[in-house]
Every structure is written in structure tokens, then in C-alpha cells.
């Protein structure tokens, strides 16, 4: 195993990590922004008002995108396991 293969595996792992985290983080960001604008307009400063909708939105995204997320991580893991013999010798 040389340095190029280690760097390649690390780069692929980072790409998969970003790909898996992006939908959850983007929805949480969008919902948080909408709630913050609502709170600024109404001057309601309740902590649970921002937490609960984000929690619900993340749960909905996980239910909707869960199969796709699982396929992505399983595909990466299978490719990694299949390449073990080539990486060792």
C-alpha cells in the first residue's frame, strides 16, 4: 500500500461523508433560518421554538433519504472491502 492509495481512500471517505451529511445539515440550516426570521419578526425568543422544528425536519429527512444514505455508505464499504486484496499486495 503506497501513499497514493491511502490518500485516494481518504479522499473518497471524505467525499462520502460530505455526501451523507449534506442533506441533513442543509435542511437543518434552512429550517433554522426560517425559524430565526420568524423569531426576529415576532420577537419571540423561545429556545424550544427553534429546536423542535429542526428535530422534526431532520427526522423527516432521515426517513425520506435514509435508503439512499444507506446505499451510499454500503456501496463505499463494499468497494473498500473488495479492494483490500489489491491494497495489500
MARLOFI-768320 format. One line per field, with one value per residue: x, y, z of N, C-alpha, C in turn; residue number from 1; residue in one letter. Coordinates in nm, 2 decimals. Layout:
! MARLOFI-768320
nu = [X, ...]
nv = [Y, ...]
nw = [Z, ...]
cau = [X, ...]
cav = [Y, ...]
caw = [Z, ...]
cu = [X, ...]
cv = [Y, ...]
cw = [Z, ...]
num = [NUM, ...]
residuo = [A, ...]
END
This chain:
! MARLOFI-768320
nu = [0.09, 0.07, 0.14, -0.02, -0.25, -0.35, -0.41, -0.60, -0.81, -0.87, -0.96, -1.19, -1.34, -1.39, -1.54, -1.77, -1.86, -1.92, -2.12, -2.31, -2.37, -2.46, -2.75, -2.89, -2.77, -2.82, -3.10, -3.15, -3.02, -3.17, -3.43, -3.37, -3.29, -3.54, -3.69, -3.55, -3.59, -3.86, -3.87, -3.73, -3.91, -4.14, -4.04, -4.03, -3.86, -3.81, -3.65, -3.72, -3.87, -3.70, -3.56, -3.73, -3.88, -3.65, -3.56, -3.77, -3.77, -3.52, -3.56, -3.76, -3.62, -3.43, -3.59, -3.69, -3.46, -3.32, -3.29, -3.14, -2.91, -2.81, -2.76, -2.55, -2.34, -2.31, -2.24, -1.99, -1.85, -1.85, -1.70, -1.46, -1.39, -1.38, -1.15, -0.94, -0.76, -0.61, -0.49, -0.33, -0.14]
nv = [-0.12, 0.21, 0.56, 0.71, 0.55, 0.55, 0.82, 0.84, 0.67, 0.81, 1.05, 0.96, 0.87, 1.11, 1.24, 1.08, 1.11, 1.39, 1.38, 1.23, 1.38, 1.62, 1.65, 1.64, 1.85, 2.07, 2.09, 2.13, 2.37, 2.54, 2.52, 2.62, 2.88, 2.98, 2.97, 3.14, 3.39, 3.41, 3.43, 3.67, 3.85, 3.83, 3.87, 3.66, 3.48, 3.19, 2.90, 2.63, 2.67, 2.69, 2.45, 2.22, 2.22, 2.19, 1.94, 1.78, 1.82, 1.71, 1.45, 1.38, 1.41, 1.21, 0.99, 1.00, 1.02, 0.81, 0.54, 0.60, 0.71, 0.49, 0.32, 0.45, 0.45, 0.18, 0.09, 0.22, 0.10, -0.17, -0.15, -0.08, -0.30, -0.49, -0.41, -0.46, -0.69, -0.60, -0.37, -0.47, -0.64]
nw = [0.00, -0.10, -0.07, -0.23, -0.27, -0.01, 0.03, -0.17, -0.08, 0.16, 0.05, -0.09, 0.13, 0.27, 0.07, 0.06, 0.32, 0.33, 0.14, 0.27, 0.49, 0.40, 0.31, 0.56, 0.71, 0.55, 0.54, 0.81, 0.85, 0.68, 0.80, 1.05, 0.98, 0.88, 1.11, 1.27, 1.14, 1.17, 1.45, 1.48, 1.36, 1.51, 1.77, 1.95, 2.18, 2.23, 2.32, 2.26, 2.04, 1.82, 1.84, 1.83, 1.57, 1.40, 1.48, 1.41, 1.13, 1.06, 1.13, 0.94, 0.70, 0.74, 0.73, 0.47, 0.31, 0.40, 0.29, 0.05, 0.17, 0.31, 0.10, -0.02, 0.17, 0.21, -0.04, -0.07, 0.14, 0.05, -0.19, -0.08, 0.08, -0.13, -0.26, -0.08, -0.12, -0.34, -0.23, -0.03, -0.15]
cau = [0.00, 0.16, 0.08, -0.13, -0.38, -0.40, -0.47, -0.73, -0.91, -0.91, -1.04, -1.32, -1.41, -1.43, -1.65, -1.89, -1.90, -1.99, -2.24, -2.41, -2.41, -2.52, -2.89, -2.93, -2.72, -2.88, -3.24, -3.14, -2.98, -3.29, -3.54, -3.32, -3.30, -3.68, -3.74, -3.48, -3.66, -3.99, -3.85, -3.69, -4.02, -4.24, -3.97, -4.05, -3.73, -3.83, -3.55, -3.78, -3.93, -3.61, -3.51, -3.83, -3.89, -3.53, -3.56, -3.87, -3.72, -3.41, -3.62, -3.83, -3.52, -3.37, -3.69, -3.71, -3.34, -3.25, -3.25, -3.03, -2.79, -2.77, -2.70, -2.42, -2.24, -2.29, -2.16, -1.85, -1.79, -1.83, -1.59, -1.34, -1.36, -1.34, -1.02, -0.84, -0.65, -0.52, -0.42, -0.23, -0.02]
cav = [0.00, 0.33, 0.68, 0.75, 0.47, 0.59, 0.95, 0.82, 0.62, 0.91, 1.15, 0.90, 0.87, 1.24, 1.27, 1.01, 1.18, 1.51, 1.35, 1.18, 1.48, 1.74, 1.67, 1.67, 1.98, 2.18, 2.10, 2.19, 2.51, 2.61, 2.53, 2.72, 3.02, 3.02, 2.99, 3.27, 3.50, 3.42, 3.48, 3.81, 3.93, 3.84, 3.89, 3.55, 3.42, 3.06, 2.80, 2.51, 2.70, 2.66, 2.31, 2.12, 2.21, 2.13, 1.80, 1.71, 1.83, 1.62, 1.31, 1.36, 1.39, 1.08, 0.89, 1.01, 0.99, 0.70, 0.43, 0.65, 0.73, 0.36, 0.26, 0.52, 0.40, 0.03, 0.08, 0.26, -0.01, -0.29, -0.12, -0.08, -0.44, -0.56, -0.36, -0.50, -0.77, -0.52, -0.28, -0.54, -0.70]
caw = [0.00, -0.11, -0.02, -0.33, -0.24, 0.12, 0.00, -0.25, 0.01, 0.25, -0.02, -0.11, 0.25, 0.29, -0.02, 0.11, 0.45, 0.29, 0.07, 0.36, 0.59, 0.33, 0.32, 0.69, 0.75, 0.47, 0.59, 0.95, 0.83, 0.62, 0.90, 1.15, 0.92, 0.88, 1.25, 1.32, 1.08, 1.24, 1.58, 1.47, 1.32, 1.62, 1.89, 2.04, 2.20, 2.30, 2.27, 2.20, 1.91, 1.72, 1.85, 1.79, 1.43, 1.34, 1.51, 1.32, 0.99, 1.04, 1.13, 0.81, 0.60, 0.76, 0.69, 0.33, 0.24, 0.47, 0.20, -0.03, 0.25, 0.34, -0.03, -0.05, 0.27, 0.19, -0.17, -0.04, 0.22, -0.04, -0.28, 0.01, 0.11, -0.25, -0.29, 0.02, -0.18, -0.43, -0.15, 0.05, -0.22]
cu = [0.09, 0.08, -0.03, -0.26, -0.44, -0.47, -0.60, -0.84, -0.96, -1.00, -1.18, -1.40, -1.47, -1.55, -1.78, -1.94, -1.97, -2.12, -2.35, -2.46, -2.48, -2.67, -2.94, -2.89, -2.79, -3.03, -3.24, -3.11, -3.10, -3.40, -3.49, -3.32, -3.44, -3.73, -3.68, -3.55, -3.79, -3.97, -3.81, -3.81, -4.12, -4.18, -4.01, -3.91, -3.74, -3.73, -3.61, -3.84, -3.83, -3.56, -3.61, -3.85, -3.77, -3.52, -3.65, -3.83, -3.61, -3.47, -3.69, -3.73, -3.45, -3.46, -3.70, -3.58, -3.26, -3.20, -3.14, -2.90, -2.73, -2.70, -2.56, -2.31, -2.21, -2.21, -2.01, -1.78, -1.76, -1.71, -1.46, -1.30, -1.32, -1.19, -0.91, -0.73, -0.56, -0.44, -0.31, -0.11, -0.03]
cv = [0.12, 0.45, 0.73, 0.68, 0.52, 0.73, 0.93, 0.77, 0.73, 1.02, 1.09, 0.90, 1.00, 1.28, 1.20, 1.07, 1.31, 1.48, 1.30, 1.29, 1.60, 1.75, 1.71, 1.81, 2.09, 2.20, 2.17, 2.34, 2.59, 2.63, 2.63, 2.86, 3.07, 3.05, 3.12, 3.39, 3.52, 3.48, 3.63, 3.90, 3.94, 3.86, 3.79, 3.48, 3.29, 2.96, 2.68, 2.54, 2.68, 2.51, 2.21, 2.11, 2.15, 1.98, 1.72, 1.71, 1.73, 1.48, 1.28, 1.34, 1.26, 0.97, 0.89, 0.97, 0.88, 0.59, 0.47, 0.66, 0.59, 0.30, 0.32, 0.46, 0.25, 0.01, 0.12, 0.15, -0.13, -0.27, -0.13, -0.22, -0.52, -0.53, -0.40, -0.59, -0.69, -0.42, -0.34, -0.58, -0.66]
cw = [0.00, -0.07, -0.11, -0.30, -0.11, 0.10, -0.08, -0.17, 0.11, 0.18, -0.05, 0.01, 0.29, 0.20, 0.02, 0.23, 0.42, 0.22, 0.16, 0.46, 0.53, 0.34, 0.46, 0.74, 0.68, 0.51, 0.73, 0.94, 0.77, 0.72, 1.01, 1.10, 0.92, 1.02, 1.30, 1.26, 1.14, 1.38, 1.58, 1.44, 1.43, 1.76, 2.00, 2.06, 2.28, 2.24, 2.21, 2.07, 1.80, 1.72, 1.79, 1.64, 1.35, 1.36, 1.43, 1.18, 0.97, 1.04, 1.00, 0.70, 0.62, 0.71, 0.53, 0.26, 0.30, 0.37, 0.10, 0.04, 0.28, 0.22, -0.05, 0.05, 0.25, 0.06, -0.15, 0.04, 0.14, -0.13, -0.20, 0.04, -0.01, -0.29, -0.19, -0.04, -0.27, -0.35, -0.07, -0.03, -0.36]
num = [1, 2, 3, 4, 5, 6, 7, 8, 9, 10, 11, 12, 13, 14, 15, 16, 17, 18, 19, 20, 21, 22, 23, 24, 25, 26, 27, 28, 29, 30, 31, 32, 33, 34, 35, 36, 37, 38, 39, 40, 41, 42, 43, 44, 45, 46, 47, 48, 49, 50, 51, 52, 53, 54, 55, 56, 57, 58, 59, 60, 61, 62, 63, 64, 65, 66, 67, 68, 69, 70, 71, 72, 73, 74, 75, 76, 77, 78, 79, 80, 81, 82, 83, 84, 85, 86, 87, 88, 89]
residuo = [X, X, X, X, X, X, X, X, X, X, X, X, X, X, X, X, X, X, X, X, X, X, X, X, X, X, X, X, X, X, X, X, X, X, X, X, X, X, X, X, X, X, X, X, X, X, X, X, X, X, X, X, X, X, X, X, X, X, X, X, X, X, X, X, X, X, X, X, X, X, X, X, X, X, X, X, X, X, X, X, X, X, X, X, X, X, X, X, X]
END
